[in-house]
Amino acid sequence: MQITIDKTQIEKIAAIIILLVAFFIVPYRIICLGFMPTDDANRHVAFSVTDKNWADVLEIEPSLSADHNAGWHYVLKKIHKYFGLNKEALLITVMISLFLIFNITGSLLSPNIASWTIVLLLMFIFNRVIVVRLLIGRPFVVSSVVTLILFKLWFIESKKPISIGCKYLVSIIFITLAVWLHGTWYTFLLLPIALLLAGKIKKSLELSFIVLLSTVIGAYLTGEFEQFLHFHYAATLNIFTEKIYNWQLVTEFAEGNIYTAWLFPTSIIIILLIYSKKLCLNELSKDPLFIMILLCWMLSIKVARFWIDWGIIALMFWLSYKISLLIEDMQSVKKNYLRWTLFLFTVFSFVIIIPNSSWNNQNERKSFSVDFTKPQFAEYKPLDGGIIYNDSMTHFYYQYYADPEGKYKYVLGFEPAIMPQADRKTFREIIYSLFHYSSYKPWVDKLTEKDRIFAYNDISPYYPQLDWIKAGTHLWIGKIKNNKHEK
């Protein structure tokens, strides 16, 4: 049997190869410029190169000690074991791989490969946050990839619709994968809500059932079914019911963030589509993808993460379709050499513009962590079984990555909501008082010879009963005096 490949297929394959190279070069160049993730990717990698559980790493409420990213850590542990990657190589592999997977998925699901690259450039210019988040090596990117697939299956009217059984099966497989790897299953319910608001009631009910079924399967695969579901319920409840000020929350959970930069390019594209008779305004009220954008935008006023993790993804996919309509309408682009010129120019601009010196954040890593192997810091390392009373999550992310095998715990890890109640109260008081020295007293009072305090500011003059050393720009370490480090 002879297999024939027409010219169009060859061009598409060539375009995909070019994009693969570009989507590899961009994160690679950014990493070479000195960029590394600042938050959860550090603890995911550190957790995956050891055999510990979270109760071994953190002072944590026992009922919230389940691993809510069980699948992600399982995958990372396997990669670490079978490929022999150290933590630095594993972190870089994760960063580049997730960036590649997301953008190749977006390119292949878009009606025009070039339109996706144009969208990425627009996002970088008007809302850089999405490019940054795609590079920080966190498993939410997996959920973003799955979301793109669900948009294609449920939100876009295809000329060649797939069978309902196939659509169900693909959706269940990918949502289950996202739940197992990432965990935040409840956010997938945004999709059926958008379908419902667009008047797609049957699709909304079907997708709601699929999300719930996939959540049950994904939770079962973690091996901690009840604990997994309880974690997401209890931790989320703690975050949003705790009586604290908005500015005490991490940026992702804070309210009042009204993102408007995206309105400018989107408005121009809508005007161009109306002018070229490719769009009627009343169509937008029935477009579930556009409604998803508006829904996440409005919800982000209460919780920023609705926009930066979901709304932007919906916007990018919607724009890729609308930009492809404009490209098709350009008579000159129908000429092959001009179409390739546009594509190559877009890819070249993407590779040149996005990586720049502003990505370097190595000084931050040095400001919040310490190398205990250096002689001047050796005796300030916590002893086996000790606790680091740290007042910043950044201390935890960087220090845990620097010393994943350390036989001590952190009082504050990746989320204050899972801290023991007494320590959480002390931490909230520290933040509320803007790191005033007096708010550290509960931790100082219960400090043992094994423990250490990691302070963001210099509070050493107010606690002379402790030995202090400045280990970084934002790291002062305190310990009980006359405590000799024991090996």
C-alpha positions as CSV (number, residue, x, y, z in Angstrom):
1,M,0.0,0.0,0.0
2,Q,1.4,3.3,-1.1
3,I,1.1,6.2,1.4
4,T,0.9,9.6,-0.3
5,I,1.4,12.9,1.6
6,D,0.2,16.1,-0.2
7,K,2.0,19.4,-0.1
8,T,-0.4,20.8,2.6
9,Q,0.5,18.0,5.0
10,I,4.2,18.5,4.4
11,E,3.8,22.2,5.1
12,K,1.9,21.5,8.3
13,I,4.5,19.0,9.5
14,A,7.3,21.5,8.8
15,A,5.4,24.2,10.7
16,I,5.0,21.9,13.7
17,I,8.7,21.1,13.7
18,I,9.6,24.8,13.6
19,L,7.2,25.5,16.5
20,L,8.6,22.6,18.5
21,V,12.1,24.1,18.1
22,A,10.8,27.6,19.0
23,F,8.9,26.4,22.0
24,F,12.0,24.7,23.2
25,I,14.4,27.6,22.5
26,V,12.3,30.2,24.4
27,P,12.2,28.5,27.9
28,Y,15.8,27.3,27.4
29,R,17.0,30.9,26.7
30,I,15.0,32.2,29.7
31,I,16.6,29.6,32.0
32,C,20.1,30.5,30.6
33,L,19.3,34.1,31.5
34,G,19.0,33.1,35.1
35,F,15.3,32.5,35.6
36,M,14.1,29.7,37.9
37,P,10.7,29.2,39.5
38,T,10.0,31.0,42.8
39,D,7.3,28.9,44.4
40,D,5.7,25.5,44.2
41,A,7.9,23.9,41.5
42,N,10.8,24.0,44.1
43,R,8.9,22.0,46.6
44,H,7.5,19.6,44.0
45,V,11.0,18.7,42.9
46,A,12.4,18.6,46.4
47,F,9.6,16.3,47.5
48,S,10.1,14.0,44.5
49,V,13.8,13.4,45.1
50,T,13.2,12.0,48.6
51,D,10.9,9.3,50.2
52,K,9.3,11.7,52.7
53,N,5.7,12.5,53.2
54,W,4.4,16.0,54.0
55,A,4.1,15.2,57.7
56,D,7.9,14.7,57.6
57,V,8.5,18.0,56.0
58,L,6.0,20.4,57.6
59,E,4.4,21.1,60.9
60,I,0.9,20.4,59.6
61,E,-2.6,19.7,60.8
62,P,-2.9,15.8,60.8
63,S,-6.2,15.9,58.9
64,L,-4.6,17.9,56.1
65,S,-1.4,15.9,55.5
66,A,-2.6,14.1,52.4
67,D,-0.6,14.7,49.2
68,H,-3.0,16.7,47.0
69,N,-0.6,16.4,44.0
70,A,0.0,12.7,44.4
71,G,0.0,11.9,40.7
72,W,2.5,14.7,39.9
73,H,4.9,13.6,42.6
74,Y,4.5,10.0,41.3
75,V,5.6,11.1,37.8
76,L,8.5,13.2,39.0
77,K,9.8,10.4,41.3
78,K,9.7,8.0,38.3
79,I,11.6,10.5,36.1
80,H,14.1,11.1,38.8
81,K,14.6,7.4,39.4
82,Y,14.7,6.1,35.8
83,F,16.6,8.9,34.2
84,G,18.9,9.7,37.1
85,L,18.2,13.4,37.0
86,N,19.3,15.5,39.9
87,K,17.0,18.2,41.3
88,E,18.3,20.9,39.0
89,A,18.0,18.8,35.9
90,L,14.5,17.6,37.0
91,L,13.3,21.2,37.6
92,I,14.5,22.4,34.2
93,T,13.0,19.3,32.5
94,V,9.6,20.1,34.1
95,M,9.8,23.8,33.1
96,I,10.6,23.1,29.5
97,S,8.3,20.1,29.1
98,L,5.2,21.8,30.5
99,F,5.8,24.9,28.3
100,L,6.2,22.7,25.2
101,I,3.1,20.5,25.9
102,F,0.8,23.5,26.5
103,N,1.9,25.4,23.5
104,I,2.0,22.5,21.1
105,T,-1.5,21.5,22.3
106,G,-2.7,25.1,21.7
107,S,-1.1,25.2,18.3
108,L,-2.6,21.8,17.1
109,L,-6.1,22.6,18.4
110,S,-6.2,26.1,16.9
111,P,-7.5,26.3,13.3
112,N,-4.4,28.1,12.3
113,I,-0.9,27.3,13.7
114,A,0.4,30.8,13.3
115,S,-2.6,32.3,15.1
116,W,-1.5,30.6,18.4
117,T,2.0,32.1,18.2
118,I,0.4,35.5,17.5
119,V,-1.7,35.1,20.6
120,L,1.3,34.2,22.7
121,L,3.0,37.4,21.6
122,L,-0.1,39.5,22.4
123,M,-0.3,37.9,25.8
124,F,3.4,38.7,26.5
125,I,2.9,42.3,25.5
126,F,-0.4,43.0,27.2
127,N,-0.4,40.4,30.0
128,R,3.0,38.9,30.7
129,V,1.7,36.9,33.7
130,I,0.5,33.9,31.5
131,V,4.0,33.5,29.9
132,V,5.5,33.6,33.4
133,R,3.1,31.0,34.8
134,L,3.7,28.7,31.9
135,L,7.3,28.6,32.8
136,I,7.1,28.1,36.6
137,G,6.9,24.3,36.4
138,R,3.7,23.8,38.3
139,P,1.1,21.0,37.5
140,F,-1.7,23.6,37.0
141,V,-0.3,23.7,33.4
142,V,-1.5,20.1,33.0
143,S,-5.0,21.3,34.0
144,S,-4.6,24.1,31.4
145,V,-3.7,21.6,28.7
146,V,-6.8,19.6,29.6
147,T,-8.9,22.7,29.6
148,L,-7.8,23.5,26.0
149,I,-8.9,19.9,25.0
150,L,-12.2,20.3,26.7
151,F,-12.8,23.7,24.9
152,K,-12.2,22.0,21.6
153,L,-14.5,19.1,22.4
154,W,-17.4,20.9,24.1
155,F,-17.2,24.6,23.2
156,I,-16.3,24.6,19.5
157,E,-18.8,23.5,16.8
158,S,-16.7,21.2,14.6
159,K,-17.3,20.5,11.0
160,K,-16.4,16.9,11.6
161,P,-17.9,16.2,15.1
162,I,-16.6,13.2,16.9
163,S,-19.0,10.5,18.3
164,I,-20.5,11.2,21.7
165,G,-18.9,8.0,23.1
166,C,-15.5,9.1,22.0
167,K,-16.0,12.7,23.4
168,Y,-17.1,11.2,26.8
169,L,-14.1,8.8,26.9
170,V,-11.5,11.4,26.0
171,S,-13.0,13.9,28.5
172,I,-13.0,11.4,31.3
173,I,-9.5,10.3,30.7
174,F,-8.0,13.8,30.6
175,I,-10.0,15.2,33.5
176,T,-9.1,12.2,35.6
177,L,-5.4,12.7,34.6
178,A,-5.7,16.4,35.7
179,V,-7.3,15.5,39.0
180,W,-4.7,12.9,39.8
181,L,-1.8,15.1,38.8
182,H,-2.9,18.6,39.8
183,G,-5.8,18.1,42.2
184,T,-8.0,21.1,42.1
185,W,-10.9,19.2,40.5
186,Y,-13.7,21.7,41.4
187,T,-12.4,24.4,39.1
188,F,-13.4,22.3,36.1
189,L,-17.0,23.0,37.0
190,L,-16.4,26.5,35.5
191,L,-16.8,24.9,32.1
192,P,-20.3,23.5,32.5
193,I,-21.3,26.7,34.2
194,A,-20.2,28.7,31.1
195,L,-22.1,26.2,28.8
196,L,-25.2,26.7,31.0
197,L,-25.0,30.5,30.7
198,A,-24.6,30.2,26.9
199,G,-27.8,28.2,26.8
200,K,-26.1,24.8,26.2
201,I,-28.1,23.0,28.9
202,K,-27.7,19.5,27.7
203,K,-23.9,19.9,27.2
204,S,-23.6,21.5,30.6
205,L,-25.3,18.6,32.4
206,E,-23.2,16.1,30.5
207,L,-19.9,17.8,31.3
208,S,-20.9,18.3,34.9
209,F,-21.5,14.5,35.3
210,I,-18.2,13.8,33.5
211,V,-16.3,16.2,35.9
212,L,-17.8,14.6,39.0
213,L,-17.2,11.0,37.7
214,S,-13.6,11.9,36.8
215,T,-13.0,13.4,40.2
216,V,-14.0,10.2,41.9
217,I,-11.7,8.1,39.7
218,G,-8.8,10.6,40.1
219,A,-9.2,10.7,43.8
220,Y,-9.2,6.9,44.0
221,L,-6.0,6.8,41.9
222,T,-4.2,8.9,44.5
223,G,-4.5,6.0,47.0
224,E,-5.9,8.4,49.6
225,F,-9.5,8.8,48.4
226,E,-11.1,10.3,51.5
227,Q,-8.1,12.3,52.6
228,F,-7.6,13.7,49.1
229,L,-11.2,15.0,48.9
230,H,-11.1,16.2,52.5
231,F,-7.9,18.2,51.9
232,H,-9.4,20.1,49.0
233,Y,-12.6,20.8,50.9
234,A,-11.0,21.7,54.3
235,A,-8.0,23.6,53.0
236,T,-10.1,25.7,50.6
237,L,-12.6,26.4,53.4
238,N,-9.8,27.5,55.7
239,I,-8.4,29.8,53.1
240,F,-11.6,31.6,52.3
241,T,-13.3,31.7,55.7
242,E,-10.4,32.8,57.8
243,K,-10.9,36.3,59.1
244,I,-7.9,38.1,57.7
245,Y,-7.3,41.1,55.5
246,N,-7.1,40.8,51.8
247,W,-3.5,41.9,51.6
248,Q,-2.5,39.0,53.9
249,L,-3.5,36.5,51.2
250,V,-1.2,35.3,48.5
251,T,-1.7,37.1,45.1
252,E,-3.5,34.2,43.6
253,F,-6.3,34.2,46.2
254,A,-6.5,38.0,46.8
255,E,-9.6,39.9,45.6
256,G,-9.9,43.2,43.9
257,N,-7.6,42.5,41.1
258,I,-9.3,43.9,38.0
259,Y,-7.3,42.8,34.9
260,T,-8.0,45.2,32.0
261,A,-4.9,45.0,29.7
262,W,-6.6,42.2,27.6
263,L,-9.5,44.4,26.7
264,F,-7.4,46.5,24.3
265,P,-6.2,43.8,21.8
266,T,-9.5,41.9,22.2
267,S,-11.6,45.0,21.3
268,I,-9.5,45.7,18.2
269,I,-10.0,42.1,17.0
270,I,-13.7,42.3,17.6
271,I,-14.0,45.5,15.7
272,L,-12.0,44.1,12.8
273,L,-14.2,41.0,12.8
274,I,-17.4,43.1,12.7
275,Y,-16.0,45.3,9.9
276,S,-15.1,42.2,7.8
277,K,-18.5,40.7,8.6
278,K,-17.0,37.7,10.3
279,L,-18.8,38.4,13.6
280,C,-22.1,39.8,14.9
281,L,-22.2,41.1,18.5
282,N,-25.3,39.1,19.4
283,E,-23.3,35.9,18.6
284,L,-21.1,36.6,21.7
285,S,-24.0,36.0,24.1
286,K,-24.3,32.5,22.8
287,D,-20.5,31.8,22.6
288,P,-19.7,29.6,25.6
289,L,-15.9,30.4,25.2
290,F,-16.5,34.1,25.3
291,I,-18.8,33.7,28.3
292,M,-16.1,31.7,30.0
293,I,-13.8,34.6,29.5
294,L,-16.3,37.1,31.1
295,L,-17.2,34.7,33.9
296,C,-13.6,34.2,34.9
297,W,-12.9,37.9,34.6
298,M,-15.8,38.8,36.9
299,L,-14.9,36.0,39.4
300,S,-11.3,37.3,39.5
301,I,-12.5,40.4,41.2
302,K,-13.1,38.1,44.2
303,V,-10.3,35.6,43.6
304,A,-7.5,36.5,41.2
305,R,-6.7,32.9,40.3
306,F,-10.0,32.6,38.3
307,W,-8.4,34.9,35.7
308,I,-4.7,34.0,35.7
309,D,-5.3,30.2,35.6
310,W,-8.6,29.9,33.7
311,G,-9.7,33.2,32.1
312,I,-6.5,33.8,30.2
313,I,-6.5,30.2,28.8
314,A,-10.1,30.8,27.5
315,L,-9.1,34.1,26.1
316,M,-6.0,32.7,24.3
317,F,-8.1,29.9,22.7
318,W,-10.9,32.3,21.7
319,L,-8.4,34.8,20.2
320,S,-6.6,32.0,18.3
321,Y,-9.9,31.2,16.5
322,K,-10.8,34.9,15.8
323,I,-7.3,35.8,14.6
324,S,-7.4,32.8,12.2
325,L,-10.6,34.2,10.7
326,L,-8.8,37.5,10.1
327,I,-5.9,35.7,8.5
328,E,-8.2,33.7,6.2
329,D,-9.8,37.0,5.1
330,M,-6.5,38.5,4.0
331,Q,-6.3,37.9,0.3
332,S,-2.6,38.3,0.2
333,V,-2.1,35.5,2.8
334,K,-3.6,33.1,0.4
335,K,-0.3,33.2,-1.5
336,N,1.9,30.5,-0.1
337,Y,5.1,32.4,0.3
338,L,3.4,35.3,2.0
339,R,1.7,32.9,4.4
340,W,5.0,31.4,5.3
341,T,6.6,34.8,5.7
342,L,3.9,35.8,8.2
343,F,4.4,32.5,10.1
344,L,8.2,32.7,10.2
345,F,8.1,36.4,11.2
346,T,5.8,35.6,14.1
347,V,7.9,32.7,15.3
348,F,11.1,34.7,15.0
349,S,9.6,37.6,16.9
350,F,8.4,35.2,19.6
351,V,11.9,33.7,20.0
352,I,13.6,37.1,20.0
353,I,11.2,39.3,22.1
354,I,10.2,37.1,25.0
355,P,13.6,36.1,26.4
356,N,15.3,39.1,27.9
357,S,17.4,40.1,30.9
358,S,14.3,41.0,33.0
359,W,13.8,37.2,33.7
360,N,16.9,36.9,35.9
361,N,15.8,36.2,39.5
362,Q,18.9,34.5,41.0
363,N,19.4,37.2,43.6
364,E,16.0,36.4,45.1
365,R,17.0,32.8,45.6
366,K,20.2,33.8,47.4
367,S,18.2,36.3,49.5
368,F,15.9,33.7,51.1
369,S,17.9,30.6,51.5
370,V,21.2,29.5,53.0
371,D,23.9,26.9,52.2
372,F,24.4,25.0,55.5
373,T,27.5,23.3,54.0
374,K,29.4,26.6,54.3
375,P,31.4,26.7,57.5
376,Q,30.1,30.0,58.7
377,F,26.5,28.7,58.6
378,A,27.0,25.1,59.7
379,E,26.2,25.6,63.3
380,Y,22.9,27.4,62.4
381,K,21.5,24.4,60.7
382,P,18.6,22.9,62.7
383,L,19.5,19.6,64.4
384,D,17.7,16.4,63.6
385,G,14.1,16.6,64.6
386,G,14.2,20.4,64.8
387,I,11.8,22.9,63.4
388,I,12.4,26.0,61.3
389,Y,10.0,28.8,62.4
390,N,9.9,30.7,59.1
391,D,7.9,33.8,58.6
392,S,7.8,33.6,54.8
393,M,6.7,30.9,52.3
394,T,9.6,31.9,50.1
395,H,12.0,30.8,52.8
396,F,10.4,27.3,52.6
397,Y,10.4,27.1,48.8
398,Y,14.0,27.9,48.4
399,Q,15.4,26.3,51.6
400,Y,13.5,23.0,51.1
401,Y,14.8,22.9,47.5
402,A,18.3,23.6,48.7
403,D,18.2,20.9,51.3
404,P,15.5,18.4,50.6
405,E,17.2,15.7,52.7
406,G,17.2,17.9,55.8
407,K,16.0,16.1,58.9
408,Y,13.9,19.0,60.2
409,K,10.5,20.5,59.5
410,Y,9.2,23.9,58.5
411,V,6.4,25.6,60.4
412,L,5.2,27.4,57.3
413,G,5.1,25.6,54.0
414,F,3.1,26.1,50.8
415,E,-0.1,27.3,52.4
416,P,-0.8,28.9,55.8
417,A,-4.2,27.2,55.9
418,I,-2.7,23.8,56.7
419,M,-0.5,25.1,59.6
420,P,-1.3,24.0,63.2
421,Q,-3.8,26.6,64.6
422,A,-1.5,28.1,67.2
423,D,1.4,28.6,64.7
424,R,-1.0,30.0,62.1
425,K,-2.2,32.6,64.6
426,T,1.4,33.6,65.3
427,F,2.2,33.8,61.6
428,R,-0.9,35.9,60.9
429,E,0.1,38.3,63.6
430,I,3.6,38.6,62.2
431,I,2.2,39.5,58.8
432,Y,-0.5,41.8,60.2
433,S,2.1,43.7,62.3
434,L,4.4,44.0,59.2
435,F,7.0,41.8,60.8
436,H,7.1,43.7,64.1
437,Y,9.6,42.0,66.5
438,S,7.0,41.5,69.3
439,S,4.9,39.2,67.2
440,Y,7.6,36.6,67.1
441,K,7.6,36.1,70.9
442,P,5.4,32.9,70.8
443,W,7.9,31.2,68.5
444,V,10.9,32.5,70.5
445,D,9.4,31.2,73.7
446,K,9.0,27.6,72.5
447,L,12.4,27.5,70.6
448,T,14.5,24.5,71.6
449,E,18.2,23.8,70.9
450,K,17.2,21.8,67.8
451,D,15.1,24.6,66.3
452,R,15.8,27.8,64.3
453,I,14.0,31.0,63.5
454,F,14.1,32.3,59.9
455,A,13.2,36.0,60.0
456,Y,12.5,38.2,57.0
457,N,13.8,41.3,58.8
458,D,16.5,41.9,61.4
459,I,14.9,41.3,64.8
460,S,18.1,40.3,66.5
461,P,18.4,43.4,68.8
462,Y,15.1,42.6,70.4
463,Y,16.0,38.9,71.2
464,P,19.5,39.0,72.6
465,Q,18.9,35.6,74.3
466,L,19.4,34.1,70.8
467,D,22.5,33.9,68.6
468,W,21.8,35.5,65.2
469,I,23.5,35.5,61.8
470,K,22.5,37.3,58.6
471,A,22.4,34.6,55.9
472,G,20.7,36.5,53.1
473,T,19.2,39.9,52.2
474,H,15.9,38.7,53.7
475,L,17.1,35.9,56.0
476,W,18.2,36.3,59.6
477,I,18.7,32.9,61.4
478,G,18.3,32.7,65.2
479,K,19.2,29.9,67.6
480,I,19.5,29.4,71.3
481,K,22.9,30.6,72.5
482,N,25.8,28.1,73.2
483,N,24.1,25.6,71.0
484,K,26.9,23.6,69.3
485,H,26.1,21.9,66.0
486,E,26.1,18.2,66.4
487,K,26.8,16.0,63.4
